[in-house]
Amino acid sequence: MVKRPVKVAIISDVHLGTYGCHAAELNQYIKSIAPELLIINGDFIDIWQLSKSYFPASHTRVLQRIMKMLSNGVKVVYLTGNHDELLRKYSGMELGNLTVEDKLLLDIDGRKHWIFHGDVFDVSMKHSKWLAKLGGKGYDFLILVNRAVNHILKLMGRERISLSKKVKDSVKGAVKFISNFEQTAAAIAIDNGYDYVICGHIHEPVMKTVTTTKGSVEYLNSGDWIENLTSLEYNEGKWSLVHFHDLNINQNTEEDLNSTNPSIIQLQEQINKHLTKVA
């Protein structure tokens, strides 16, 4: 496979360790690109939902794919999110080509980028974490139902649907939360003189200009790998929002990363040991 050169790629909200994660598709996407810098913008591993009952080989392959990138000289910045907040105690750590941070200020072609997960703006995270976790379990169940429905629709030759998006669009509170989230991030970015603000967290992929009385900023959100399967890519002076299903990637080949690969087996065994401790 010929890899696409990408100056910067951003993924977020992968939620490895949950049933809704599209790990196989993410592995294929990562395999298809040759980034100079990969930014993982939070909720990569879902520590909230982590248990010994579910962490399949396809999820392990994603981890190995990232490690292979690191060994090949690709810079990877891991920005922590709420579902992997335990990693925040390691903020500032550098290990070879891997850096762990809570936020990132990046100058790209003379333009200032403010990149962070975004849960800092989530009131439910600040004051009712138990409620947020409960909502997360409900969301996971909805995604499972959605995948079953889409499988049936595919067999019928019909287009897939997003039940969670329909719920979000029909609930005024959800629509207002997303709007407030975007406006808050944009307003702070404008106040600080940033050209771009890039978030994840709300699973709402978008690129748009936000204007206030104080100025304007480009607001970008990389979406997720649960329902949207999206990433952000920077090339030739501009950002693009990439949808996996538009890339026409062959999903049937695993090349050197397969379930019988010794390194995959070893990594899976290490994960299983850790999951047993967590349980």
C-alpha positions as a LaTeX table, in Angstrom:
\begin{tabular}{lrrr}
\hline
Residue & $x$ (\AA) & $y$ (\AA) & $z$ (\AA) \\
\hline
Met1 & 0.00 & 0.00 & 0.00 \\
Val2 & 1.29 & 3.46 & $-0.94$ \\
Lys3 & 1.00 & 5.71 & 2.09 \\
Arg4 & $-0.34$ & 9.25 & 1.77 \\
Pro5 & 2.12 & 11.86 & 3.08 \\
Val6 & 0.50 & 13.99 & 5.79 \\
Lys7 & 2.20 & 16.82 & 7.66 \\
Val8 & $-0.08$ & 16.56 & 10.72 \\
Ala9 & $-2.85$ & 14.06 & 11.48 \\
Ile10 & $-5.21$ & 14.30 & 14.45 \\
Ile11 & $-7.44$ & 11.55 & 15.81 \\
Ser12 & $-9.51$ & 11.60 & 18.98 \\
Asp13 & $-12.14$ & 9.66 & 20.90 \\
Val14 & $-11.09$ & 6.21 & 19.73 \\
His15 & $-12.27$ & 4.56 & 22.98 \\
Leu16 & $-10.21$ & 1.39 & 22.71 \\
Gly17 & $-11.64$ & $-1.20$ & 25.08 \\
Thr18 & $-15.29$ & $-0.52$ & 24.25 \\
Tyr19 & $-17.66$ & $-2.41$ & 21.96 \\
Gly20 & $-18.39$ & 0.69 & 19.89 \\
Cys21 & $-14.77$ & 1.29 & 18.82 \\
His22 & $-14.08$ & 0.79 & 15.11 \\
Ala23 & $-10.54$ & $-0.43$ & 15.74 \\
Ala24 & $-10.19$ & $-2.38$ & 12.48 \\
Glu25 & $-11.05$ & 0.69 & 10.41 \\
Leu26 & $-8.73$ & 2.90 & 12.48 \\
Asn27 & $-5.89$ & 0.43 & 11.96 \\
Gln28 & $-6.45$ & 0.61 & 8.22 \\
Tyr29 & $-6.55$ & 4.40 & 8.29 \\
Ile30 & $-3.33$ & 4.70 & 10.29 \\
Lys31 & $-1.67$ & 2.20 & 7.96 \\
Ser32 & $-2.65$ & 4.33 & 4.95 \\
Ile33 & $-0.90$ & 7.55 & 6.04 \\
Ala34 & 2.70 & 8.67 & 6.56 \\
Pro35 & 2.42 & 11.62 & 8.97 \\
Glu36 & 5.26 & 13.78 & 10.19 \\
Leu37 & 3.29 & 14.35 & 13.39 \\
Leu38 & 0.39 & 12.33 & 14.82 \\
Ile39 & $-1.70$ & 13.94 & 17.56 \\
Ile40 & $-3.96$ & 11.69 & 19.64 \\
Asn41 & $-6.38$ & 14.16 & 21.18 \\
Gly42 & $-7.79$ & 12.30 & 24.17 \\
Asp43 & $-10.00$ & 9.30 & 24.99 \\
Phe44 & $-7.74$ & 6.95 & 23.05 \\
Ile45 & $-8.02$ & 4.14 & 25.61 \\
Asp46 & $-11.30$ & 4.17 & 27.53 \\
Ile47 & $-10.04$ & 3.60 & 31.07 \\
Trp48 & $-13.55$ & 4.30 & 32.42 \\
Gln49 & $-14.94$ & 1.20 & 30.69 \\
Leu50 & $-11.78$ & $-0.93$ & 30.87 \\
Ser51 & $-12.35$ & $-4.51$ & 32.09 \\
Lys52 & $-10.87$ & $-7.95$ & 31.52 \\
Ser53 & $-13.90$ & $-8.97$ & 29.47 \\
Tyr54 & $-13.17$ & $-6.94$ & 26.34 \\
Phe55 & $-9.95$ & $-5.89$ & 24.63 \\
Pro56 & $-9.80$ & $-7.85$ & 21.37 \\
Ala57 & $-6.82$ & $-8.32$ & 19.05 \\
Ser58 & $-8.08$ & $-5.61$ & 16.68 \\
His59 & $-7.68$ & $-3.06$ & 19.50 \\
Thr60 & $-4.21$ & $-4.39$ & 20.28 \\
Arg61 & $-3.25$ & $-3.98$ & 16.62 \\
Val62 & $-4.01$ & $-0.25$ & 16.84 \\
Leu63 & $-1.58$ & 0.05 & 19.76 \\
Gln64 & 1.08 & $-1.84$ & 17.86 \\
Arg65 & 0.51 & 0.28 & 14.77 \\
Ile66 & 1.18 & 3.42 & 16.86 \\
Met67 & 4.31 & 1.82 & 18.34 \\
Lys68 & 5.53 & 0.96 & 14.87 \\
Met69 & 5.06 & 4.60 & 13.84 \\
Leu70 & 7.13 & 5.68 & 16.84 \\
Ser71 & 9.91 & 3.25 & 15.99 \\
Asn72 & 9.90 & 4.58 & 12.41 \\
Gly73 & 10.58 & 8.11 & 13.63 \\
Val74 & 7.07 & 9.58 & 13.59 \\
Lys75 & 6.45 & 12.15 & 16.33 \\
Val76 & 3.37 & 11.27 & 18.39 \\
Val77 & 1.77 & 13.65 & 20.90 \\
Tyr78 & $-0.79$ & 12.08 & 23.24 \\
Leu79 & $-3.14$ & 14.71 & 24.68 \\
Thr80 & $-5.10$ & 13.37 & 27.63 \\
Gly81 & $-8.91$ & 13.29 & 27.79 \\
Asn82 & $-11.47$ & 12.52 & 30.46 \\
His83 & $-11.76$ & 8.79 & 29.69 \\
Asp84 & $-7.97$ & 8.44 & 29.98 \\
Glu85 & $-7.51$ & 11.08 & 32.66 \\
Leu86 & $-5.31$ & 8.74 & 34.74 \\
Leu87 & $-2.55$ & 9.56 & 32.26 \\
Arg88 & $-2.63$ & 13.22 & 33.29 \\
Lys89 & $-0.19$ & 12.47 & 36.09 \\
Tyr90 & 2.32 & 11.74 & 33.33 \\
Ser91 & 1.77 & 15.07 & 31.56 \\
Gly92 & 5.06 & 16.45 & 30.31 \\
Met93 & 6.63 & 13.02 & 29.89 \\
Glu94 & 8.79 & 12.41 & 26.85 \\
Leu95 & 9.73 & 8.89 & 25.84 \\
Gly96 & 11.59 & 8.78 & 22.55 \\
Asn97 & 9.24 & 10.16 & 19.89 \\
Leu98 & 6.23 & 10.02 & 22.26 \\
Thr99 & 5.14 & 13.03 & 24.29 \\
Val100 & 2.23 & 13.12 & 26.77 \\
Glu101 & 0.58 & 16.48 & 27.44 \\
Asp102 & $-2.79$ & 17.92 & 28.52 \\
Lys103 & $-2.76$ & 20.58 & 25.80 \\
Leu104 & $-0.59$ & 21.65 & 22.91 \\
Leu105 & 0.32 & 25.03 & 21.45 \\
Leu106 & 1.60 & 24.46 & 17.95 \\
Asp107 & 2.87 & 26.88 & 15.31 \\
Ile108 & 2.17 & 25.56 & 11.83 \\
Asp109 & 3.22 & 27.70 & 8.89 \\
Gly110 & 3.14 & 30.82 & 11.06 \\
Arg111 & $-0.36$ & 30.20 & 12.45 \\
Lys112 & $-1.01$ & 29.52 & 16.13 \\
His113 & $-2.92$ & 26.33 & 16.98 \\
Trp114 & $-4.41$ & 25.58 & 20.42 \\
Ile115 & $-5.13$ & 21.85 & 20.67 \\
Phe116 & $-6.74$ & 20.05 & 23.62 \\
His117 & $-9.41$ & 17.42 & 24.30 \\
Gly118 & $-12.15$ & 19.74 & 25.56 \\
Asp119 & $-13.61$ & 18.06 & 28.65 \\
Val120 & $-12.52$ & 21.10 & 30.67 \\
Phe121 & $-15.67$ & 22.82 & 29.30 \\
Asp122 & $-17.99$ & 19.94 & 30.27 \\
Val123 & $-19.95$ & 20.88 & 33.41 \\
Ser124 & $-21.02$ & 17.27 & 34.01 \\
Met125 & $-17.36$ & 16.28 & 34.14 \\
Lys126 & $-16.53$ & 18.93 & 36.72 \\
His127 & $-19.44$ & 18.47 & 39.11 \\
Ser128 & $-21.12$ & 15.10 & 38.40 \\
Lys129 & $-18.56$ & 12.65 & 37.10 \\
Trp130 & $-20.72$ & 9.70 & 38.15 \\
Leu131 & $-23.51$ & 11.08 & 35.94 \\
Ala132 & $-21.12$ & 11.46 & 33.03 \\
Lys133 & $-19.96$ & 7.86 & 33.44 \\
Leu134 & $-23.56$ & 6.65 & 33.61 \\
Gly135 & $-24.32$ & 8.58 & 30.44 \\
Gly136 & $-21.26$ & 7.01 & 28.83 \\
Lys137 & $-22.62$ & 3.52 & 29.47 \\
Gly138 & $-25.96$ & 4.51 & 27.93 \\
Tyr139 & $-24.14$ & 5.91 & 24.91 \\
Asp140 & $-22.16$ & 2.67 & 24.51 \\
Phe141 & $-25.41$ & 0.65 & 24.55 \\
Leu142 & $-26.94$ & 2.95 & 21.93 \\
Ile143 & $-23.88$ & 2.50 & 19.72 \\
Leu144 & $-24.18$ & $-1.29$ & 19.99 \\
Val145 & $-27.83$ & $-1.13$ & 18.94 \\
Asn146 & $-26.88$ & 1.25 & 16.12 \\
Arg147 & $-24.24$ & $-1.15$ & 14.77 \\
Ala148 & $-26.79$ & $-3.98$ & 14.72 \\
Val149 & $-29.31$ & $-1.79$ & 12.90 \\
Asn150 & $-26.72$ & $-0.67$ & 10.36 \\
His151 & $-25.70$ & $-4.28$ & 9.70 \\
Ile152 & $-29.30$ & $-5.10$ & 8.82 \\
Leu153 & $-29.58$ & $-1.97$ & 6.66 \\
Lys154 & $-26.39$ & $-2.95$ & 4.81 \\
Leu155 & $-27.86$ & $-6.38$ & 4.03 \\
Met156 & $-30.94$ & $-4.61$ & 2.69 \\
Gly157 & $-28.79$ & $-2.36$ & 0.51 \\
Arg158 & $-29.75$ & 0.79 & 2.39 \\
Glu159 & $-27.59$ & 3.58 & 3.83 \\
Arg160 & $-26.39$ & 3.47 & 7.43 \\
Ile161 & $-27.92$ & 5.78 & 10.03 \\
Ser162 & $-26.67$ & 7.35 & 13.26 \\
Leu163 & $-29.12$ & 6.89 & 16.14 \\
Ser164 & $-27.00$ & 8.99 & 18.49 \\
Lys165 & $-26.99$ & 11.88 & 16.01 \\
Lys166 & $-30.77$ & 11.66 & 15.73 \\
Val167 & $-31.01$ & 11.77 & 19.53 \\
Lys168 & $-28.61$ & 14.73 & 19.72 \\
Asp169 & $-30.46$ & 16.63 & 17.00 \\
Ser170 & $-33.83$ & 16.04 & 18.65 \\
Val171 & $-32.80$ & 17.03 & 22.17 \\
Lys172 & $-32.52$ & 20.78 & 22.56 \\
Gly173 & $-30.18$ & 20.42 & 25.54 \\
Ala174 & $-27.69$ & 18.39 & 23.51 \\
Val175 & $-27.76$ & 20.86 & 20.62 \\
Lys176 & $-27.28$ & 23.75 & 23.06 \\
Phe177 & $-24.38$ & 21.98 & 24.78 \\
Ile178 & $-22.53$ & 21.45 & 21.50 \\
Ser179 & $-23.12$ & 25.07 & 20.49 \\
Asn180 & $-21.96$ & 26.37 & 23.88 \\
Phe181 & $-18.90$ & 24.11 & 23.77 \\
Glu182 & $-17.85$ & 25.45 & 20.38 \\
Gln183 & $-18.54$ & 29.07 & 21.28 \\
Thr184 & $-16.63$ & 28.82 & 24.58 \\
Ala185 & $-13.57$ & 27.24 & 22.97 \\
Ala186 & $-13.63$ & 29.80 & 20.16 \\
Ala187 & $-14.06$ & 32.79 & 22.48 \\
Ile188 & $-11.07$ & 31.82 & 24.64 \\
Ala189 & $-8.97$ & 31.16 & 21.54 \\
Ile190 & $-9.83$ & 34.60 & 20.17 \\
Asp191 & $-8.97$ & 36.25 & 23.49 \\
Asn192 & $-5.54$ & 34.60 & 23.36 \\
Gly193 & $-4.85$ & 35.49 & 19.76 \\
Tyr194 & $-4.89$ & 31.94 & 18.38 \\
Asp195 & $-5.67$ & 31.30 & 14.73 \\
Tyr196 & $-7.06$ & 27.79 & 15.29 \\
Val197 & $-8.62$ & 25.90 & 18.20 \\
Ile198 & $-8.84$ & 22.12 & 17.80 \\
Cys199 & $-10.84$ & 19.85 & 20.12 \\
Gly200 & $-12.39$ & 16.40 & 20.43 \\
His201 & $-14.63$ & 15.17 & 23.27 \\
Ile202 & $-18.11$ & 15.86 & 21.84 \\
His203 & $-17.89$ & 13.40 & 18.90 \\
Glu204 & $-18.99$ & 16.12 & 16.50 \\
Pro205 & $-16.60$ & 16.46 & 13.52 \\
Val206 & $-16.61$ & 19.97 & 12.10 \\
Met207 & $-14.54$ & 22.74 & 10.56 \\
Lys208 & $-15.92$ & 26.26 & 10.74 \\
Thr209 & $-15.12$ & 29.90 & 11.38 \\
Val210 & $-16.46$ & 31.33 & 14.64 \\
Thr211 & $-16.76$ & 35.12 & 14.87 \\
Thr212 & $-17.36$ & 37.25 & 17.97 \\
Thr213 & $-17.19$ & 40.97 & 18.64 \\
Lys214 & $-13.48$ & 40.51 & 19.44 \\
Gly215 & $-12.49$ & 38.70 & 16.26 \\
Ser216 & $-12.65$ & 35.31 & 14.61 \\
Val217 & $-11.00$ & 31.90 & 14.84 \\
Glu218 & $-11.09$ & 28.61 & 12.98 \\
Tyr219 & $-12.76$ & 25.97 & 15.15 \\
Leu220 & $-11.97$ & 22.34 & 14.28 \\
Asn221 & $-13.15$ & 19.11 & 15.87 \\
Ser222 & $-11.69$ & 15.75 & 14.86 \\
Gly223 & $-14.86$ & 13.80 & 15.69 \\
Asp224 & $-14.44$ & 10.18 & 16.82 \\
Trp225 & $-13.90$ & 6.52 & 15.88 \\
Ile226 & $-17.16$ & 5.28 & 17.39 \\
Glu227 & $-19.75$ & 6.56 & 14.93 \\
Asn228 & $-18.19$ & 9.17 & 12.61 \\
Leu229 & $-14.78$ & 7.57 & 11.89 \\
Thr230 & $-13.12$ & 10.92 & 11.18 \\
Ser231 & $-9.75$ & 12.60 & 11.50 \\
Leu232 & $-8.15$ & 15.94 & 10.73 \\
Glu233 & $-5.23$ & 16.21 & 8.33 \\
Tyr234 & $-2.97$ & 19.17 & 7.54 \\
Asn235 & $-1.29$ & 19.30 & 4.16 \\
Glu236 & $-0.17$ & 22.00 & 1.75 \\
Gly237 & $-1.18$ & 24.85 & 4.04 \\
Lys238 & $-4.72$ & 23.77 & 4.90 \\
Trp239 & $-6.73$ & 21.47 & 7.16 \\
Ser240 & $-9.10$ & 18.80 & 5.89 \\
Leu241 & $-11.75$ & 16.77 & 7.70 \\
Val242 & $-11.31$ & 13.17 & 6.55 \\
His243 & $-14.07$ & 10.53 & 6.68 \\
Phe244 & $-12.81$ & 6.94 & 6.62 \\
His245 & $-15.64$ & 5.70 & 4.41 \\
Asp246 & $-14.64$ & 8.21 & 1.71 \\
Leu247 & $-11.06$ & 6.94 & 1.47 \\
Asn248 & $-11.71$ & 3.68 & $-0.39$ \\
Ile249 & $-9.19$ & 1.77 & 1.75 \\
Asn250 & $-8.96$ & $-2.00$ & 1.37 \\
Gln251 & $-10.13$ & $-3.28$ & 4.75 \\
Asn252 & $-9.26$ & $-6.92$ & 4.11 \\
Thr253 & $-5.47$ & $-6.74$ & 4.35 \\
Glu254 & $-3.48$ & $-6.61$ & 7.59 \\
Glu255 & 0.04 & $-6.84$ & 6.12 \\
Asp256 & 2.54 & $-7.50$ & 8.87 \\
Leu257 & 0.11 & $-6.86$ & 11.72 \\
Asn258 & $-2.08$ & $-9.90$ & 12.17 \\
Ser259 & $-3.45$ & $-11.89$ & 15.07 \\
Thr260 & $-0.68$ & $-14.52$ & 14.79 \\
Asn261 & 2.17 & $-11.99$ & 14.79 \\
Pro262 & 4.39 & $-12.78$ & 17.86 \\
Ser263 & 4.55 & $-9.12$ & 18.92 \\
Ile264 & 0.76 & $-8.86$ & 18.70 \\
Ile265 & 0.38 & $-11.97$ & 20.87 \\
Gln266 & 2.90 & $-10.65$ & 23.40 \\
Leu267 & 1.22 & $-7.25$ & 23.59 \\
Gln268 & $-2.21$ & $-8.87$ & 23.94 \\
Glu269 & $-0.92$ & $-11.03$ & 26.81 \\
Gln270 & 0.43 & $-7.94$ & 28.59 \\
Ile271 & $-2.89$ & $-6.15$ & 28.16 \\
Asn272 & $-4.83$ & $-9.15$ & 29.43 \\
Lys273 & $-2.65$ & $-9.27$ & 32.56 \\
His274 & $-3.34$ & $-5.59$ & 33.20 \\
Leu275 & $-7.08$ & $-6.00$ & 32.60 \\
Thr276 & $-7.17$ & $-8.85$ & 35.12 \\
Lys277 & $-5.66$ & $-6.51$ & 37.71 \\
Val278 & $-8.18$ & $-3.79$ & 36.85 \\
Ala279 & $-11.09$ & $-6.22$ & 37.28 \\
\hline
\end{tabular}
